[in-house]
Amino acid sequence: MLRHLLFDFGGPVLLSPFELHDRASERSGIDTDAFARGPFDPSDTSWRRRVAGEISEREYWSEEAARFDLDVRGYMSLLYEPSGDHLTRPESCALVEEVLASGRKVGLLTNDLTAFHGVEWQEPISVLERFDPIVDLSHSGHLKPDPQAFDVGIDAMGEDPADIVFVDDHVDNARAGAAAGLIAVWFDVTDPADSNRRVRAALDGAAPSPV
């Protein structure tokens, strides 16, 4: 059984913004506790609205950025500059290499890569060179969890969706991926080691846990 891999980028491969507050604090002088902690903080009511599907990911980050009088791109720059491989998860990058070495495909289906970070920021991120295809939905008009977003990703992969393991850190996106026929794995950014274990198990043929 050969199962291919279709990653979301931010969260499963790129460190989540919630894990970069210390870096942002050092650069800006803003106290670390001023930043929202999302899934790391049960009291984050905006994040609970995001998980419930009441607001989109973009709306969540727009609200967070506005608290600092920034737009989303400015807020992401605060956390993710300077760019480089230090912002990625080594275990996820290693998994990409393993899947490629076995002759399988590794693609990327991301909502906001260019919208949040721009083009030049991407160049120092070496793992991005390993994804083929890269489907960046930033300006497509169809963002996950829209079914049309998954149609684009599946078409780009050129494989039966039943043979593609799709990984996303948002539950609603993972559920939509499963509804599109993909083998969907929710990536819990609060426990990346277990998340990658579950991705590996799905690639090896195990049925993923319900999302």
FIVOLUM-202766 format. One line per field, with one value per residue: residue in one letter; x negated, y, z negated of N, C-alpha, C in turn; residue number from 1. Coordinates in steps of 0.02 Angstrom, whole numbers. Layout:
residu <- A | ...;
n_xx <- X | ...;
n_yy <- Y | ...;
n_zz <- Z | ...;
ca_xx <- X | ...;
ca_yy <- Y | ...;
ca_zz <- Z | ...;
c_xx <- X | ...;
c_yy <- Y | ...;
c_zz <- Z | ...;
num <- NUM | ...;
END
This chain:
residu <- M | L | R | H | L | L | F | D | F | G | G | P | V | L | L | S | P | F | E | L | H | D | R | A | S | E | R | S | G | I | D | T | D | A | F | A | R | G | P | F | D | P | S | D | T | S | W | R | R | R | V | A | G | E | I | S | E | R | E | Y | W | S | E | E | A | A | R | F | D | L | D | V | R | G | Y | M | S | L | L | Y | E | P | S | G | D | H | L | T | R | P | E | S | C | A | L | V | E | E | V | L | A | S | G | R | K | V | G | L | L | T | N | D | L | T | A | F | H | G | V | E | W | Q | E | P | I | S | V | L | E | R | F | D | P | I | V | D | L | S | H | S | G | H | L | K | P | D | P | Q | A | F | D | V | G | I | D | A | M | G | E | D | P | A | D | I | V | F | V | D | D | H | V | D | N | A | R | A | G | A | A | A | G | L | I | A | V | W | F | D | V | T | D | P | A | D | S | N | R | R | V | R | A | A | L | D | G | A | A | P | S | P | V;
n_xx <- -42 | -35 | -33 | -10 | -63 | 11 | -14 | 44 | -30 | -63 | -78 | -70 | -195 | -266 | -309 | -181 | -103 | -80 | -185 | -291 | -301 | -398 | -505 | -446 | -424 | -554 | -595 | -506 | -480 | -360 | -264 | -268 | -152 | -52 | -12 | 108 | 146 | 212 | 240 | 165 | 218 | 357 | 443 | 450 | 561 | 588 | 517 | 590 | 706 | 655 | 621 | 748 | 796 | 858 | 793 | 672 | 502 | 428 | 504 | 487 | 349 | 346 | 418 | 331 | 215 | 262 | 269 | 143 | 131 | 99 | 96 | 134 | 23 | -80 | -76 | -112 | -241 | -301 | -311 | -374 | -490 | -668 | -658 | -681 | -748 | -741 | -614 | -535 | -468 | -576 | -545 | -435 | -488 | -581 | -495 | -438 | -549 | -567 | -450 | -462 | -580 | -533 | -469 | -347 | -224 | -234 | -138 | -78 | 53 | 113 | 190 | 145 | 11 | -61 | 21 | 5 | -133 | -204 | -309 | -453 | -490 | -477 | -586 | -704 | -659 | -692 | -623 | -513 | -552 | -538 | -409 | -288 | -145 | -136 | -3 | 59 | 182 | 203 | 252 | 357 | 493 | 557 | 549 | 488 | 607 | 681 | 758 | 716 | 584 | 519 | 544 | 460 | 335 | 330 | 339 | 218 | 127 | 148 | 185 | 282 | 396 | 417 | 296 | 218 | 145 | 201 | 152 | 189 | 196 | 313 | 469 | 591 | 547 | 482 | 591 | 665 | 576 | 582 | 715 | 701 | 645 | 515 | 383 | 389 | 294 | 291 | 184 | 116 | 55 | 12 | -42 | -152 | -235 | -156 | -62 | -135 | -166 | -40 | -16 | -117 | -71 | 49 | -3 | -62 | 44 | 139 | 301 | 355 | 383 | 549 | 604;
n_yy <- -60 | 105 | 257 | 427 | 594 | 739 | 890 | 1019 | 1181 | 1286 | 1253 | 1102 | 1086 | 1208 | 1298 | 1342 | 1505 | 1520 | 1460 | 1544 | 1656 | 1700 | 1736 | 1840 | 1928 | 1961 | 2032 | 2138 | 2190 | 2174 | 2105 | 1931 | 1870 | 1945 | 1899 | 1801 | 1630 | 1526 | 1357 | 1318 | 1376 | 1360 | 1464 | 1552 | 1630 | 1674 | 1582 | 1467 | 1499 | 1495 | 1358 | 1304 | 1341 | 1461 | 1577 | 1615 | 1557 | 1666 | 1771 | 1753 | 1781 | 1910 | 1977 | 1957 | 2023 | 2153 | 2193 | 2236 | 2343 | 2309 | 2241 | 2076 | 2027 | 2107 | 2066 | 1931 | 1947 | 1998 | 1884 | 1788 | 1832 | 1840 | 1743 | 1564 | 1396 | 1367 | 1390 | 1284 | 1117 | 992 | 854 | 840 | 882 | 781 | 675 | 709 | 689 | 551 | 498 | 542 | 473 | 345 | 341 | 401 | 534 | 702 | 832 | 1003 | 1089 | 1235 | 1372 | 1505 | 1541 | 1634 | 1744 | 1770 | 1779 | 1822 | 1818 | 1823 | 1789 | 1652 | 1593 | 1557 | 1442 | 1284 | 1161 | 1187 | 1171 | 1038 | 999 | 945 | 937 | 1116 | 1193 | 1342 | 1427 | 1560 | 1670 | 1619 | 1618 | 1511 | 1439 | 1315 | 1265 | 1244 | 1139 | 1151 | 1191 | 1076 | 998 | 1060 | 1033 | 892 | 867 | 923 | 838 | 722 | 592 | 454 | 507 | 422 | 368 | 462 | 540 | 667 | 809 | 920 | 1061 | 1114 | 1069 | 1078 | 1088 | 965 | 879 | 917 | 878 | 739 | 721 | 746 | 633 | 604 | 532 | 586 | 671 | 747 | 871 | 901 | 1040 | 1057 | 940 | 886 | 774 | 659 | 685 | 674 | 540 | 483 | 522 | 450 | 321 | 321 | 334 | 211 | 129 | 118 | 151 | 317 | 412 | 464 | 629;
n_zz <- 0 | 50 | -13 | 14 | -36 | -95 | -153 | -261 | -289 | -391 | -559 | -554 | -484 | -483 | -628 | -743 | -767 | -903 | -966 | -956 | -1032 | -1123 | -1040 | -970 | -1073 | -1112 | -999 | -992 | -1116 | -1174 | -1304 | -1335 | -1383 | -1330 | -1209 | -1120 | -1159 | -1100 | -1061 | -1170 | -1279 | -1370 | -1402 | -1298 | -1215 | -1086 | -1010 | -1040 | -972 | -843 | -831 | -840 | -719 | -703 | -670 | -542 | -507 | -458 | -508 | -644 | -659 | -612 | -711 | -819 | -773 | -765 | -897 | -922 | -842 | -710 | -542 | -473 | -402 | -454 | -587 | -576 | -529 | -641 | -719 | -637 | -576 | -578 | -425 | -400 | -418 | -552 | -593 | -564 | -593 | -640 | -646 | -563 | -442 | -423 | -404 | -281 | -198 | -213 | -156 | -24 | 10 | 19 | 136 | 147 | 162 | 100 | 57 | 40 | -36 | -67 | -150 | -166 | -137 | -52 | -75 | -212 | -229 | -117 | 33 | 40 | -89 | -92 | -30 | -109 | -173 | -171 | -160 | -83 | 47 | 68 | 83 | 197 | 278 | 240 | 173 | 152 | 81 | 62 | 140 | 208 | 189 | 137 | -10 | -125 | -246 | -126 | -7 | 127 | 118 | 80 | 192 | 284 | 226 | 229 | 366 | 406 | 345 | 415 | 385 | 319 | 198 | 90 | 69 | 13 | -122 | -219 | -311 | -438 | -549 | -593 | -652 | -582 | -450 | -435 | -449 | -337 | -239 | -256 | -218 | -85 | -41 | -73 | -174 | -324 | -447 | -600 | -658 | -808 | -878 | -1006 | -1041 | -953 | -932 | -955 | -858 | -737 | -749 | -730 | -598 | -532 | -559 | -487 | -357 | -349 | -336 | -435 | -502 | -520 | -673 | -718 | -668;
ca_xx <- 0 | -72 | 7 | -45 | -57 | 31 | -21 | 52 | -97 | -67 | -55 | -101 | -265 | -290 | -288 | -122 | -118 | -77 | -249 | -342 | -290 | -461 | -543 | -413 | -434 | -623 | -602 | -461 | -473 | -293 | -265 | -246 | -84 | -3 | 9 | 157 | 113 | 250 | 253 | 127 | 252 | 429 | 482 | 448 | 629 | 586 | 495 | 646 | 750 | 622 | 628 | 818 | 814 | 896 | 751 | 620 | 434 | 408 | 538 | 454 | 285 | 361 | 436 | 271 | 171 | 292 | 253 | 77 | 134 | 65 | 134 | 112 | -46 | -124 | -77 | -151 | -311 | -323 | -327 | -409 | -551 | -687 | -639 | -733 | -728 | -729 | -542 | -500 | -472 | -622 | -515 | -392 | -532 | -609 | -442 | -435 | -605 | -555 | -398 | -491 | -628 | -496 | -439 | -280 | -218 | -220 | -112 | -59 | 117 | 112 | 235 | 121 | -62 | -80 | 61 | -21 | -206 | -235 | -349 | -524 | -498 | -476 | -647 | -751 | -628 | -715 | -576 | -465 | -577 | -526 | -338 | -266 | -134 | -119 | 60 | 68 | 250 | 206 | 291 | 397 | 564 | 584 | 504 | 511 | 634 | 723 | 745 | 680 | 513 | 494 | 545 | 399 | 278 | 331 | 321 | 146 | 90 | 154 | 192 | 346 | 396 | 415 | 226 | 183 | 152 | 204 | 136 | 206 | 201 | 380 | 515 | 641 | 513 | 472 | 656 | 682 | 533 | 611 | 776 | 680 | 620 | 446 | 369 | 374 | 264 | 287 | 119 | 123 | -8 | -10 | -76 | -175 | -264 | -102 | -30 | -174 | -157 | 24 | -25 | -155 | -28 | 95 | -42 | -77 | 104 | 187 | 358 | 345 | 433 | 601 | 593;
ca_yy <- 0 | 167 | 316 | 490 | 640 | 807 | 929 | 1090 | 1205 | 1318 | 1208 | 1036 | 1090 | 1271 | 1309 | 1385 | 1569 | 1515 | 1435 | 1592 | 1718 | 1723 | 1770 | 1903 | 1971 | 1986 | 2079 | 2195 | 2215 | 2158 | 2051 | 1867 | 1855 | 1986 | 1863 | 1747 | 1565 | 1479 | 1290 | 1310 | 1413 | 1348 | 1525 | 1592 | 1624 | 1682 | 1518 | 1420 | 1516 | 1470 | 1285 | 1290 | 1361 | 1523 | 1624 | 1582 | 1567 | 1735 | 1816 | 1746 | 1816 | 1982 | 2002 | 1958 | 2076 | 2219 | 2210 | 2268 | 2393 | 2281 | 2196 | 2007 | 2019 | 2137 | 2025 | 1872 | 1968 | 2005 | 1818 | 1743 | 1861 | 1825 | 1678 | 1513 | 1328 | 1363 | 1399 | 1223 | 1060 | 943 | 788 | 842 | 885 | 714 | 633 | 727 | 655 | 479 | 482 | 551 | 420 | 283 | 347 | 428 | 606 | 745 | 896 | 1054 | 1122 | 1286 | 1428 | 1574 | 1546 | 1699 | 1797 | 1786 | 1786 | 1849 | 1771 | 1822 | 1755 | 1580 | 1568 | 1522 | 1382 | 1234 | 1106 | 1205 | 1145 | 967 | 987 | 948 | 1007 | 1166 | 1226 | 1398 | 1453 | 1629 | 1717 | 1577 | 1626 | 1450 | 1419 | 1262 | 1199 | 1242 | 1079 | 1166 | 1194 | 1007 | 975 | 1086 | 996 | 822 | 869 | 938 | 778 | 673 | 525 | 439 | 536 | 368 | 350 | 523 | 560 | 740 | 829 | 991 | 1075 | 1139 | 1013 | 1084 | 1073 | 893 | 848 | 930 | 834 | 672 | 721 | 746 | 566 | 597 | 502 | 648 | 667 | 812 | 883 | 938 | 1076 | 1052 | 875 | 870 | 708 | 611 | 700 | 643 | 468 | 465 | 530 | 392 | 262 | 325 | 319 | 139 | 91 | 118 | 197 | 374 | 425 | 510 | 700;
ca_zz <- 0 | 55 | -28 | 24 | -93 | -79 | -215 | -274 | -307 | -457 | -612 | -546 | -462 | -511 | -697 | -749 | -798 | -976 | -990 | -938 | -1070 | -1154 | -988 | -956 | -1131 | -1108 | -944 | -997 | -1184 | -1199 | -1353 | -1307 | -1406 | -1293 | -1149 | -1128 | -1159 | -1060 | -1090 | -1231 | -1332 | -1367 | -1413 | -1237 | -1189 | -1013 | -982 | -1044 | -916 | -783 | -831 | -828 | -652 | -704 | -633 | -502 | -530 | -443 | -555 | -709 | -659 | -605 | -777 | -860 | -748 | -780 | -967 | -922 | -789 | -652 | -499 | -483 | -376 | -503 | -647 | -561 | -525 | -710 | -746 | -591 | -549 | -509 | -400 | -399 | -437 | -624 | -604 | -545 | -638 | -612 | -639 | -504 | -383 | -415 | -376 | -210 | -164 | -214 | -108 | 42 | 22 | 33 | 202 | 144 | 171 | 43 | 81 | -9 | -25 | -119 | -137 | -175 | -135 | -25 | -107 | -278 | -233 | -57 | 75 | 23 | -154 | -82 | 1 | -154 | -203 | -123 | -149 | -31 | 111 | 71 | 96 | 266 | 292 | 189 | 188 | 106 | 95 | 36 | 181 | 253 | 177 | 106 | -64 | -169 | -230 | -66 | 32 | 189 | 102 | 81 | 261 | 315 | 199 | 253 | 437 | 412 | 325 | 469 | 356 | 288 | 130 | 41 | 61 | -9 | -192 | -224 | -379 | -450 | -620 | -610 | -652 | -528 | -387 | -433 | -436 | -267 | -200 | -259 | -178 | -15 | -25 | -94 | -240 | -360 | -514 | -634 | -689 | -871 | -887 | -1076 | -1049 | -885 | -928 | -946 | -793 | -684 | -756 | -698 | -526 | -509 | -561 | -430 | -297 | -349 | -322 | -490 | -497 | -565 | -724 | -694 | -681;
c_xx <- -44 | -24 | -36 | -28 | -41 | 35 | 11 | -16 | -100 | -37 | -87 | -175 | -298 | -265 | -228 | -141 | -120 | -143 | -306 | -338 | -354 | -503 | -513 | -424 | -504 | -630 | -563 | -459 | -404 | -297 | -236 | -173 | -31 | 24 | 61 | 122 | 154 | 261 | 214 | 162 | 328 | 472 | 483 | 515 | 631 | 565 | 551 | 696 | 721 | 631 | 700 | 840 | 854 | 859 | 698 | 552 | 412 | 441 | 506 | 390 | 294 | 378 | 374 | 225 | 196 | 278 | 186 | 72 | 94 | 115 | 104 | 40 | -96 | -131 | -120 | -225 | -341 | -346 | -377 | -470 | -608 | -667 | -697 | -707 | -716 | -655 | -502 | -511 | -519 | -590 | -469 | -433 | -563 | -558 | -434 | -489 | -594 | -503 | -424 | -540 | -595 | -460 | -369 | -281 | -207 | -200 | -94 | 7 | 127 | 157 | 198 | 46 | -84 | -42 | 31 | -95 | -238 | -278 | -421 | -537 | -506 | -544 | -695 | -723 | -641 | -665 | -525 | -487 | -560 | -453 | -324 | -204 | -131 | -56 | 71 | 134 | 258 | 254 | 338 | 472 | 596 | 533 | 532 | 551 | 682 | 708 | 706 | 605 | 483 | 495 | 480 | 338 | 274 | 313 | 247 | 104 | 92 | 159 | 262 | 346 | 393 | 343 | 184 | 197 | 147 | 196 | 149 | 214 | 268 | 430 | 565 | 610 | 502 | 537 | 678 | 640 | 560 | 674 | 760 | 649 | 548 | 441 | 345 | 347 | 261 | 220 | 129 | 57 | -32 | -45 | -101 | -204 | -210 | -67 | -68 | -172 | -94 | 21 | -63 | -112 | 21 | 59 | -57 | -14 | 155 | 244 | 347 | 399 | 486 | 584 | 659;
c_yy <- 62 | 225 | 378 | 538 | 710 | 847 | 997 | 1115 | 1232 | 1274 | 1140 | 1038 | 1152 | 1277 | 1356 | 1452 | 1566 | 1491 | 1485 | 1657 | 1744 | 1761 | 1838 | 1953 | 2002 | 2040 | 2144 | 2227 | 2205 | 2100 | 1987 | 1852 | 1895 | 1950 | 1809 | 1680 | 1510 | 1412 | 1276 | 1342 | 1402 | 1410 | 1571 | 1584 | 1632 | 1617 | 1467 | 1435 | 1491 | 1394 | 1265 | 1308 | 1425 | 1580 | 1585 | 1593 | 1639 | 1784 | 1813 | 1788 | 1891 | 2013 | 2008 | 2015 | 2145 | 2240 | 2245 | 2322 | 2372 | 2247 | 2126 | 1998 | 2049 | 2096 | 1962 | 1889 | 1974 | 1938 | 1779 | 1774 | 1855 | 1754 | 1629 | 1447 | 1320 | 1370 | 1336 | 1167 | 1007 | 875 | 785 | 844 | 817 | 667 | 646 | 689 | 579 | 459 | 489 | 494 | 353 | 286 | 375 | 505 | 641 | 813 | 942 | 1085 | 1172 | 1344 | 1494 | 1583 | 1614 | 1756 | 1818 | 1806 | 1818 | 1797 | 1767 | 1785 | 1680 | 1552 | 1533 | 1458 | 1324 | 1179 | 1123 | 1181 | 1072 | 950 | 993 | 904 | 1050 | 1201 | 1279 | 1432 | 1526 | 1674 | 1680 | 1590 | 1565 | 1427 | 1358 | 1293 | 1196 | 1179 | 1093 | 1171 | 1124 | 978 | 998 | 1046 | 925 | 820 | 879 | 877 | 724 | 601 | 517 | 468 | 483 | 345 | 410 | 536 | 636 | 760 | 903 | 1001 | 1105 | 1082 | 1018 | 1070 | 997 | 857 | 858 | 888 | 763 | 668 | 721 | 680 | 554 | 560 | 558 | 634 | 738 | 816 | 928 | 973 | 1075 | 986 | 852 | 800 | 655 | 622 | 667 | 567 | 445 | 472 | 470 | 329 | 262 | 310 | 244 | 96 | 89 | 166 | 255 | 379 | 472 | 582 | 736;
c_zz <- 0 | 42 | -22 | -33 | -67 | -144 | -208 | -297 | -378 | -511 | -606 | -526 | -491 | -583 | -699 | -780 | -874 | -1007 | -981 | -978 | -1100 | -1102 | -974 | -1012 | -1130 | -1055 | -957 | -1065 | -1213 | -1248 | -1322 | -1324 | -1369 | -1232 | -1166 | -1121 | -1127 | -1094 | -1153 | -1291 | -1327 | -1375 | -1352 | -1202 | -1113 | -979 | -986 | -989 | -850 | -777 | -815 | -757 | -648 | -669 | -595 | -534 | -517 | -491 | -624 | -711 | -648 | -672 | -822 | -838 | -767 | -852 | -973 | -868 | -728 | -606 | -506 | -460 | -426 | -566 | -635 | -554 | -595 | -738 | -703 | -557 | -600 | -489 | -404 | -424 | -512 | -641 | -588 | -595 | -608 | -600 | -578 | -440 | -370 | -385 | -301 | -172 | -161 | -161 | -37 | 59 | 40 | 100 | 204 | 150 | 104 | 70 | 23 | 12 | -81 | -100 | -127 | -171 | -111 | -59 | -174 | -277 | -172 | -22 | 52 | -43 | -144 | -60 | -47 | -185 | -156 | -110 | -95 | 38 | 121 | 87 | 171 | 273 | 229 | 212 | 134 | 125 | 77 | 74 | 228 | 246 | 145 | 53 | -100 | -226 | -170 | -25 | 96 | 178 | 105 | 151 | 297 | 291 | 225 | 326 | 446 | 393 | 380 | 445 | 328 | 217 | 75 | 27 | 37 | -82 | -195 | -297 | -388 | -525 | -641 | -601 | -594 | -460 | -381 | -418 | -363 | -220 | -199 | -217 | -103 | 6 | -44 | -161 | -284 | -430 | -542 | -670 | -750 | -885 | -959 | -1089 | -980 | -879 | -916 | -879 | -736 | -689 | -722 | -622 | -498 | -508 | -503 | -364 | -292 | -341 | -377 | -476 | -544 | -617 | -696 | -711 | -683;
num <- 1 | 2 | 3 | 4 | 5 | 6 | 7 | 8 | 9 | 10 | 11 | 12 | 13 | 14 | 15 | 16 | 17 | 18 | 19 | 20 | 21 | 22 | 23 | 24 | 25 | 26 | 27 | 28 | 29 | 30 | 31 | 32 | 33 | 34 | 35 | 36 | 37 | 38 | 39 | 40 | 41 | 42 | 43 | 44 | 45 | 46 | 47 | 48 | 49 | 50 | 51 | 52 | 53 | 54 | 55 | 56 | 57 | 58 | 59 | 60 | 61 | 62 | 63 | 64 | 65 | 66 | 67 | 68 | 69 | 70 | 71 | 72 | 73 | 74 | 75 | 76 | 77 | 78 | 79 | 80 | 81 | 82 | 83 | 84 | 85 | 86 | 87 | 88 | 89 | 90 | 91 | 92 | 93 | 94 | 95 | 96 | 97 | 98 | 99 | 100 | 101 | 102 | 103 | 104 | 105 | 106 | 107 | 108 | 109 | 110 | 111 | 112 | 113 | 114 | 115 | 116 | 117 | 118 | 119 | 120 | 121 | 122 | 123 | 124 | 125 | 126 | 127 | 128 | 129 | 130 | 131 | 132 | 133 | 134 | 135 | 136 | 137 | 138 | 139 | 140 | 141 | 142 | 143 | 144 | 145 | 146 | 147 | 148 | 149 | 150 | 151 | 152 | 153 | 154 | 155 | 156 | 157 | 158 | 159 | 160 | 161 | 162 | 163 | 164 | 165 | 166 | 167 | 168 | 169 | 170 | 171 | 172 | 173 | 174 | 175 | 176 | 177 | 178 | 179 | 180 | 181 | 182 | 183 | 184 | 185 | 186 | 187 | 188 | 189 | 190 | 191 | 192 | 193 | 194 | 195 | 196 | 197 | 198 | 199 | 200 | 201 | 202 | 203 | 204 | 205 | 206 | 207 | 208 | 209 | 210 | 211;
END
